[in-house]
Amino acid sequence: MIGWSSQGPAQAQNLRESLAGSGIRVKVGLRAGSHSVPNVEKAGFTEANGTRGEMYEVIAGSDLVLLLISDAAQADNYDRIMAAIRPGATLGLSHGFLVAYVNSTGKAFRSDINIIGVCPKGMGPSVRRLYEQGREINGAGINCSFAVYQDIDGKATDYALAWAIALGSPCTFETTLEHEYKSDIFGERGILLGAVHGICESLYRWFRGHGRQPDDAFLDSAKSITGAISKQISTAGLLGVYQALDERGRQLFKKAYCACYGPAAEILTEIYDEVESGNEIRSVVGAAHRLSRFPMSEIAGTEMWQVGRSLRSNRQSEIDPLTAGVYVATMMAQVDILREKGHPYSEIVNESIIEAIDSLNPYMDFKDVAYMVDNCSTTARLGARKWAPRFDYAMTQSALPMLEGSRDQDEAVFQRFLDSEVHQALSVCLDLRPPVAIAVLS
Amino acid sequence: MTFNSTVFEKERIVLGGTEEWIVRGGRHLFPLLPKAFAGIGRSA
């Protein structure tokens, strides 16, 4: 197990516990001089008992290498890591970034190792907390997708499934690492982080410009999304949001949906193209290198987040029809693009809908947009900062002004929403969720 | 998409008219982990 940031502590401890008595030893590898040494030792992975070591020694000495260091570190140390893995060993990844990096640079993986992925659908602290809850509550755990990228000995599928089960995954879906990284990097720039940030900013200003007081503008934009709308999707699906509205609300939802679907789809298509072409990966590596000179910027400085943080906690949100139409339209545009690109529905639904409502929005609900975005990976944090303004601009310039005009709605756009296959797929996947809350807030 | 495991049982689901396969987890499967991890033994 290489690395000790978000996934590392959770995965190392879960695997050690699941494999107790099996004779398989979990050893944590850290780069020389790592600040994580005290935390790793505290978790019981010690140099003295032979379960902690220098990362390249651990890589060279292991049959299964789970590489959980940051994306930038994976890219910067790619050649040395590859050289250290012994022939016939298995390289495990917890998302597809390294495959994206290899694709974008024209490098090639070694052909004499297995390469697999197990990608938990929650942050590291959730992977650990739900595993612990799983001792008492049957079925608690974070669902994972798994992928076999290269199988040299016929064992790669069982290795991947065993890894997922040992992490406590109650339900494991199949994908490919190419689909996984595209869906992941695209999705976090879209509705999971970047788009929802941009949407909230534009809607808050829109409501303020149309006479709502700061508290109400916040409740009807960000709080409505992270509260009532997320809850309704979680229990009744995307159609359930529309169906919960009265007739006047439904008309406004439809109008907002039709106004926003096109502008959102345009930016999302651009993001997908950027990820698929490798441009976005190169951009991330470049941006990560600039961080030493220009640290990560602040993102929760506007009026709305100050209002949100001081809002009285007893004020509950409702489903604002306009906000719901904008949010659901953007989410549907993301779903439709992923489907068009051949992603499996399990991945689309888990990573573009369920991850948003169960895993990420609760963080924004708890505090602010920065608390959600900045609890994610550096790749995600950079992507959200880069793309959120594009969504804000498109909503402000193109979509929201259409609500005031009397332009005809594109009925076909809305009919496609009503008839979409995703509603059935979502309903099945909602039932496959663990029976406990996923987000770990503190 | 489909896959084959010699250790774990898979289950068919239908999503949006397409077939997918999942594996349900749980602590009762932990005794099967050594079999599924056959060949994984050495660590530095």
Interface residues (C-beta under 8 A of the other chain):
Chain A: S18 L19 S22 G23 I24 R25 V26 K27 G29 G53 E57 V58 A60 G61 S62 D63 L64 T90 G134 R135 N138 G139 G141 V148 D153 K155 T157 D158 Y159 L161 A162 A164 I165 A166 G168 S169 P170 C171 T172 F173 E174 T175 R339 P344 Y345 S346 V349 E421 V422 Q424 A425 V428 C429 L432
Chain B: M1 T2 F3 N4 S5 T6 V7 F8 I13 V14 L15 G16 G17 T18 E20 W21 I22 V23 R24 G25 G26 R27 L29 F30 L32 L33 P34 A36 F37 A38 G39 I40 G41 R42 S43 A44
